[in-house]
Amino acid sequence: MIYLKRKNASLKSRLRNSTSHPQSNSDMEECNVSFEVPIFNSTELEEATNNFAASNELGDGGFGTVYYGKIRDGREVAVKRLYEHNYRRVKQFMNEVEILTRLQHKNLVSLYGCTSRHSHELLLVYEYISNGTVADHIHGQLANSSTTLPWRIRMGIAIETATALAYLHASDIVHRDVKTNNILLDKNFGVKVADFGLSRLFPNDVSHISTAPQGTPGYVDPEYHRCYQLTEKSDVYSFGVVLIELVSSKPAVDISRERDEINLANFAINKIKKCAFGELMDPNLGFESDSEINRMMTSVAELAFLCLQQDKEMRAPMDEVLEELKAIACNENAADLFAYADEREGVLAPPPSHYDDSQLLKNMQLTHSPVSVTQKWGSSGSSVPGVDG
């Protein structure tokens, strides 16, 4: 293993460029980087993963497959193998390395190293997180009624995920693919947010990045999809979907549900507007039997409602969402996030439960994340030609 360290021009300016036009090979050769990272030999990683055996496969994503492995020094690792070795994949590879090597946080997955971008395989080597993803535990292969992930663990997951996202945003980074499949859990159910292949560094002088729509169906910010403008509030929207998954144990998109319930955000907003919380919540979490759990789950659903506003200006920033989650967990009075919405045009968040339910959210209209990233707003049968999600 060797270390790559170059101190000349920073890659940051290149990553902040929102264009997607390919560059020549010579341009790529001149791309200097400003990070230090261990460089692994691809032969060692092939050996560690049993030559990328199917039995070692941990997961599959839009950019590559992740495999379990054990390297020569005894560490257990997760090795991401990118699908293609072309300009776009190299850019995503360098982007993820750049971001993960400049960040250190207990709730972000750690990068141990990578292969050289000149290697015949583009491989990223992460710490191995042993307990699966949040999606696995709440509606996936590790979920069942007899071992439902308890509410208090879910509350901790919400807080730790928000902590990681608030840290990213404070570092001028937007994740762009927040979802329960990208929230890993360690043996103590501690959170490790992963998969930074879509992430972007923000230039200091702009408020958004214009780009073709990317992300995961059901989590995509409606305004981002409509305007191709990416902001930190796009992560807030996606996190709102995660919160709804935590209280409902339902996946973000499920085509087996009724048509108006396929998209979980759409389903949840309709239920919350009617104060029909019992029709949204997972009955196995104690919503009906434990008053304290009822209070927390209801408050989290209301907070998710605020995160899911169509207008990004109506969504609270992630640091305020985090503080509200902490207050909900401690049963304390937090900064009034609902006043945050009230200060703008219209009351777009549920008021406290002692308000007259019949007055809730009248005349409110929301646009929801589509079930397909190529779905055009206002017409479920339309598509955006030429979009590579």
C-alpha positions as CSV (number, residue, x, y, z in Angstrom):
1,M,0.0,0.0,0.0
2,I,1.3,3.5,-0.9
3,Y,0.1,7.0,-0.2
4,L,-1.0,9.5,-2.9
5,K,-0.3,13.1,-1.9
6,R,-0.2,16.0,-4.2
7,K,-0.3,19.6,-3.0
8,N,-0.7,21.6,-6.2
9,A,-4.1,22.6,-7.7
10,S,-7.1,21.5,-5.7
11,L,-9.7,19.2,-7.3
12,K,-12.4,21.2,-5.4
13,S,-12.8,23.8,-8.2
14,R,-13.2,21.0,-10.7
15,L,-15.8,19.2,-8.6
16,R,-17.7,22.5,-8.1
17,N,-18.0,22.9,-11.8
18,S,-21.6,21.7,-12.7
19,T,-20.9,21.0,-16.3
20,S,-20.8,17.4,-17.5
21,H,-18.8,17.7,-20.7
22,P,-16.0,15.2,-21.0
23,Q,-12.4,16.3,-20.9
24,S,-9.5,14.9,-22.8
25,N,-7.2,12.3,-21.3
26,S,-4.5,14.9,-21.1
27,D,-6.8,17.1,-19.0
28,M,-7.4,14.2,-16.7
29,E,-3.7,13.6,-16.4
30,E,-3.2,17.2,-15.3
31,C,-5.9,17.0,-12.6
32,N,-4.0,17.4,-9.4
33,V,-5.5,16.5,-6.1
34,S,-5.2,18.0,-2.6
35,F,-5.8,15.0,-0.5
36,E,-3.8,12.2,1.1
37,V,-5.2,8.7,0.8
38,P,-3.7,5.2,1.0
39,I,-3.5,3.6,-2.5
40,F,-4.3,-0.1,-2.7
41,N,-3.1,-2.6,-5.3
42,S,-6.1,-4.0,-7.1
43,T,-4.6,-7.5,-6.8
44,E,-4.7,-7.2,-3.0
45,L,-8.4,-6.2,-3.1
46,E,-9.2,-9.0,-5.5
47,E,-7.6,-11.4,-3.0
48,A,-9.4,-9.8,-0.1
49,T,-12.9,-10.2,-1.7
50,N,-12.2,-13.7,-3.1
51,N,-12.0,-12.2,-6.5
52,F,-15.2,-10.3,-6.0
53,A,-17.2,-13.4,-5.4
54,A,-21.0,-13.2,-5.5
55,S,-21.1,-14.6,-2.0
56,N,-19.2,-11.5,-0.8
57,E,-21.6,-9.0,-2.4
58,L,-23.0,-6.6,0.2
59,G,-25.0,-4.3,-2.0
60,D,-25.6,-2.8,-5.4
61,G,-26.0,0.8,-6.4
62,G,-26.2,3.1,-9.3
63,F,-22.4,3.4,-9.7
64,G,-21.1,0.1,-8.5
65,T,-21.3,-3.0,-6.4
66,V,-20.0,-3.3,-2.9
67,Y,-18.2,-6.4,-1.6
68,Y,-17.1,-7.6,1.8
69,G,-13.4,-8.3,2.2
70,K,-10.5,-8.7,4.6
71,I,-7.3,-7.1,3.7
72,R,-3.8,-8.4,4.6
73,D,-3.5,-6.3,7.8
74,G,-6.6,-8.0,9.2
75,R,-9.1,-5.2,8.7
76,E,-12.6,-6.0,7.5
77,V,-13.5,-3.7,4.6
78,A,-16.2,-2.9,2.1
79,V,-14.9,-2.5,-1.4
80,K,-16.9,-0.5,-3.9
81,R,-16.2,-1.6,-7.5
82,L,-17.3,1.0,-10.0
83,Y,-19.1,-0.4,-13.1
84,E,-17.1,1.4,-15.8
85,H,-13.7,2.9,-16.2
86,N,-14.6,6.0,-18.2
87,Y,-14.4,9.8,-17.7
88,R,-17.7,10.0,-15.8
89,R,-16.8,7.2,-13.4
90,V,-13.3,8.6,-12.8
91,K,-14.9,11.9,-11.9
92,Q,-17.4,10.2,-9.5
93,F,-14.5,8.2,-8.1
94,M,-12.3,11.3,-7.5
95,N,-15.3,13.2,-6.1
96,E,-16.0,10.6,-3.4
97,V,-12.3,10.4,-2.5
98,E,-12.0,14.1,-2.2
99,I,-15.1,14.5,0.0
100,L,-14.4,11.6,2.3
101,T,-10.8,12.5,2.9
102,R,-11.5,16.0,3.9
103,L,-14.3,15.0,6.3
104,Q,-14.0,13.3,9.7
105,H,-17.2,12.6,11.6
106,K,-18.3,9.6,13.7
107,N,-21.6,9.4,11.7
108,L,-19.9,9.3,8.3
109,V,-18.4,6.1,6.8
110,S,-14.6,6.2,6.8
111,L,-12.6,5.8,3.6
112,Y,-9.6,3.6,4.1
113,G,-8.2,4.1,0.6
114,C,-8.6,3.4,-3.1
115,T,-6.8,2.2,-6.2
116,S,-5.1,4.6,-8.4
117,R,-7.3,6.2,-11.0
118,H,-4.9,4.7,-13.5
119,S,-5.7,1.2,-12.3
120,H,-7.7,-1.1,-14.5
121,E,-10.2,-1.3,-11.7
122,L,-11.7,1.8,-9.9
123,L,-12.0,0.5,-6.3
124,L,-12.9,2.4,-3.1
125,V,-12.1,0.8,0.2
126,Y,-14.3,1.7,3.2
127,E,-14.6,0.5,6.8
128,Y,-16.9,-2.4,7.0
129,I,-20.2,-1.6,8.8
130,S,-21.6,-4.9,10.0
131,N,-25.3,-4.4,10.8
132,G,-26.8,-3.6,7.4
133,T,-28.8,-0.5,6.4
134,V,-31.7,1.2,7.9
135,A,-33.8,0.0,5.0
136,D,-32.8,-3.6,5.8
137,H,-34.1,-3.2,9.3
138,I,-37.4,-1.4,8.8
139,H,-38.8,-2.9,5.6
140,G,-36.1,-5.1,4.2
141,Q,-34.5,-8.5,4.7
142,L,-33.9,-7.9,8.4
143,A,-37.4,-6.7,9.2
144,N,-40.1,-8.8,10.7
145,S,-42.9,-8.2,13.2
146,S,-41.2,-10.2,16.0
147,T,-38.0,-8.2,15.9
148,T,-39.2,-4.8,14.9
149,L,-36.5,-2.2,15.4
150,P,-37.7,-0.4,18.5
151,W,-38.8,3.2,18.4
152,R,-36.1,4.6,20.6
153,I,-33.4,3.1,18.3
154,R,-35.2,4.7,15.4
155,M,-35.2,8.0,17.2
156,G,-31.5,7.7,17.7
157,I,-31.0,6.9,14.0
158,A,-33.0,10.0,13.0
159,I,-30.8,12.2,15.3
160,E,-27.5,10.7,14.2
161,T,-28.4,11.0,10.5
162,A,-29.4,14.6,10.9
163,T,-26.2,15.2,12.8
164,A,-24.2,13.8,9.8
165,L,-26.2,15.9,7.3
166,A,-25.9,19.1,9.4
167,Y,-22.1,18.5,9.5
168,L,-22.0,18.0,5.7
169,H,-24.0,21.2,5.1
170,A,-21.7,23.2,7.5
171,S,-18.8,21.9,5.3
172,D,-20.5,23.2,2.2
173,I,-21.3,19.7,0.9
174,V,-24.7,18.4,-0.2
175,H,-25.1,14.6,-0.2
176,R,-27.7,14.4,-3.0
177,D,-28.7,10.8,-2.3
178,V,-30.1,10.7,1.2
179,K,-32.1,7.5,1.7
180,T,-32.4,4.6,4.1
181,N,-30.3,2.4,1.9
182,N,-27.4,4.8,2.4
183,I,-27.6,4.9,6.2
184,L,-25.5,2.1,7.5
185,L,-25.8,0.7,11.1
186,D,-23.0,-0.6,13.3
187,K,-23.5,-3.4,15.8
188,N,-24.8,-0.9,18.4
189,F,-27.2,0.7,15.8
190,G,-25.0,3.7,15.5
191,V,-25.4,5.6,12.1
192,K,-22.8,5.8,9.4
193,V,-24.0,7.8,6.4
194,A,-22.5,6.4,3.2
195,D,-22.3,6.7,-0.6
196,F,-21.0,10.1,-1.6
197,G,-20.7,9.4,-5.4
198,L,-23.4,12.0,-6.1
199,S,-22.3,14.5,-3.6
200,R,-21.1,18.0,-4.6
201,L,-19.0,20.7,-3.1
202,F,-20.7,24.1,-3.2
203,P,-18.9,27.1,-4.6
204,N,-18.8,29.9,-2.1
205,D,-20.6,32.4,-4.3
206,V,-23.7,30.4,-5.4
207,S,-26.8,29.1,-3.6
208,H,-27.4,26.0,-5.8
209,I,-25.9,23.8,-8.5
210,S,-27.8,23.3,-11.8
211,T,-27.6,19.8,-13.0
212,A,-29.6,17.0,-14.7
213,P,-31.9,15.2,-12.2
214,Q,-30.2,12.5,-10.3
215,G,-31.0,10.6,-7.1
216,T,-33.4,7.9,-6.1
217,P,-37.1,7.7,-6.9
218,G,-39.3,8.7,-4.0
219,Y,-36.6,10.8,-2.4
220,V,-36.0,13.4,-5.1
221,D,-36.7,17.0,-4.2
222,P,-39.7,18.2,-6.3
223,E,-38.2,21.6,-6.9
224,Y,-34.9,20.1,-7.9
225,H,-36.5,17.9,-10.4
226,R,-38.5,20.7,-11.8
227,C,-35.8,23.4,-11.9
228,Y,-32.7,21.2,-12.0
229,Q,-31.4,23.3,-9.1
230,L,-29.7,21.5,-6.2
231,T,-29.5,23.0,-2.7
232,E,-29.0,21.8,0.8
233,K,-32.8,21.9,1.1
234,S,-32.9,19.0,-1.4
235,D,-31.2,16.9,1.3
236,V,-33.7,18.2,3.8
237,Y,-36.6,16.9,1.6
238,S,-35.0,13.5,1.3
239,F,-34.4,13.4,5.0
240,G,-38.1,14.1,5.5
241,V,-38.8,10.9,3.5
242,V,-36.4,9.0,5.8
243,L,-38.3,10.3,8.8
244,I,-41.6,9.0,7.4
245,E,-40.0,5.6,6.7
246,L,-38.9,5.5,10.4
247,V,-42.4,6.1,11.7
248,S,-44.2,4.0,9.2
249,S,-41.8,1.2,8.3
250,K,-42.9,1.6,4.7
251,P,-40.5,2.0,1.7
252,A,-40.3,5.3,-0.1
253,V,-41.9,3.8,-3.2
254,D,-44.0,0.7,-3.4
255,I,-45.9,-0.1,-6.6
256,S,-48.0,-2.7,-4.8
257,R,-49.7,0.0,-2.8
258,E,-52.8,1.9,-4.0
259,R,-52.1,4.5,-6.7
260,D,-52.2,7.5,-4.5
261,E,-50.1,5.7,-1.9
262,I,-47.2,4.5,-4.1
263,N,-45.2,7.5,-3.2
264,L,-44.7,7.4,0.6
265,A,-44.2,11.2,0.9
266,N,-47.6,11.8,-0.9
267,F,-49.3,9.2,1.3
268,A,-47.8,10.6,4.5
269,I,-48.7,14.3,3.7
270,N,-52.3,13.3,3.0
271,K,-52.5,11.5,6.4
272,I,-50.8,14.2,8.4
273,K,-53.0,16.9,6.8
274,K,-56.0,15.0,8.1
275,C,-54.3,14.3,11.5
276,A,-54.8,10.6,10.6
277,F,-51.6,9.6,12.3
278,G,-52.8,6.2,13.2
279,E,-53.1,5.3,9.5
280,L,-49.5,6.2,8.9
281,M,-47.6,4.8,11.9
282,D,-46.3,1.3,12.2
283,P,-48.6,-0.3,14.8
284,N,-45.7,-2.5,16.2
285,L,-43.8,0.5,17.6
286,G,-46.1,1.3,20.5
287,F,-47.9,4.3,19.0
288,E,-51.2,3.2,20.4
289,S,-50.0,1.7,23.7
290,D,-47.3,4.1,24.9
291,S,-48.2,7.8,25.3
292,E,-44.6,8.9,25.2
293,I,-43.9,7.0,22.0
294,N,-47.1,8.4,20.6
295,R,-45.9,11.9,21.4
296,M,-42.5,11.4,19.8
297,M,-43.7,9.7,16.7
298,T,-46.4,12.3,16.1
299,S,-43.8,15.1,16.5
300,V,-41.4,13.4,14.2
301,A,-44.1,13.0,11.5
302,E,-45.0,16.7,11.9
303,L,-41.3,17.6,11.5
304,A,-41.1,15.4,8.4
305,F,-44.1,17.3,7.1
306,L,-42.1,20.5,7.3
307,C,-39.1,18.9,5.6
308,L,-41.4,17.8,2.7
309,Q,-42.7,21.3,1.7
310,Q,-42.7,21.9,-2.0
311,D,-41.1,25.3,-1.6
312,K,-37.6,24.9,-0.4
313,E,-37.8,28.2,1.5
314,M,-40.5,26.6,3.7
315,R,-38.2,23.8,4.8
316,A,-36.0,24.5,7.9
317,P,-32.3,24.1,7.5
318,M,-30.8,20.8,8.7
319,D,-29.2,22.2,11.8
320,E,-32.6,23.4,13.0
321,V,-34.2,20.1,12.1
322,L,-31.5,18.4,14.2
323,E,-32.2,20.6,17.2
324,E,-35.9,19.9,16.9
325,L,-35.3,16.1,16.9
326,K,-33.1,16.4,20.0
327,A,-35.9,18.4,21.7
328,I,-38.5,15.8,20.7
329,A,-36.3,13.0,22.2
330,C,-35.9,14.9,25.4
331,N,-39.5,16.2,25.6
332,E,-38.2,19.7,25.8
333,N,-39.4,22.9,24.1
334,A,-37.2,23.5,21.0
335,A,-37.0,26.5,18.8
336,D,-40.4,26.7,17.2
337,L,-39.9,25.3,13.8
338,F,-43.5,25.7,13.0
339,A,-43.1,29.4,13.5
340,Y,-40.4,29.2,10.9
341,A,-43.1,28.3,8.3
342,D,-45.6,30.7,9.8
343,E,-43.3,33.7,9.2
344,R,-43.6,33.0,5.5
345,E,-46.7,33.1,3.3
346,G,-49.3,30.7,4.8
347,V,-49.2,28.2,7.6
348,L,-47.6,25.2,6.0
349,A,-46.8,23.0,9.0
350,P,-49.1,21.3,11.5
351,P,-49.7,23.4,14.6
352,P,-49.6,21.8,18.1
353,S,-52.1,19.1,18.7
354,H,-54.3,21.3,20.9
355,Y,-55.3,23.4,17.9
356,D,-58.6,22.8,16.2
357,D,-57.9,19.9,13.8
358,S,-60.6,21.2,11.4
359,Q,-58.4,24.3,10.7
360,L,-55.3,22.3,9.8
361,L,-53.5,23.2,6.6
362,K,-56.5,24.4,4.6
363,N,-55.9,25.4,1.0
364,M,-52.5,23.7,1.1
365,Q,-51.0,22.3,-2.1
366,L,-47.8,20.2,-2.3
367,T,-46.0,18.6,-5.2
368,H,-44.3,15.4,-4.3
369,S,-41.3,13.5,-5.4
370,P,-42.1,11.2,-8.4
371,V,-41.9,7.5,-8.3
372,S,-39.4,7.8,-11.2
373,V,-36.6,10.3,-11.6
374,T,-37.6,10.7,-15.3
375,Q,-41.2,11.4,-14.4
376,K,-42.3,14.9,-15.4
377,W,-44.2,17.1,-12.9
378,G,-47.9,17.4,-13.6
379,S,-48.0,14.4,-15.9
380,S,-47.4,10.9,-14.4
381,G,-47.0,9.4,-17.9
382,S,-44.5,11.9,-19.2
383,S,-40.7,11.5,-19.3
384,V,-37.7,13.8,-19.7
385,P,-35.9,12.7,-22.8
386,G,-32.2,12.3,-22.6
387,V,-32.0,12.3,-18.8
388,D,-29.4,9.9,-17.3
389,G,-30.5,9.3,-13.7
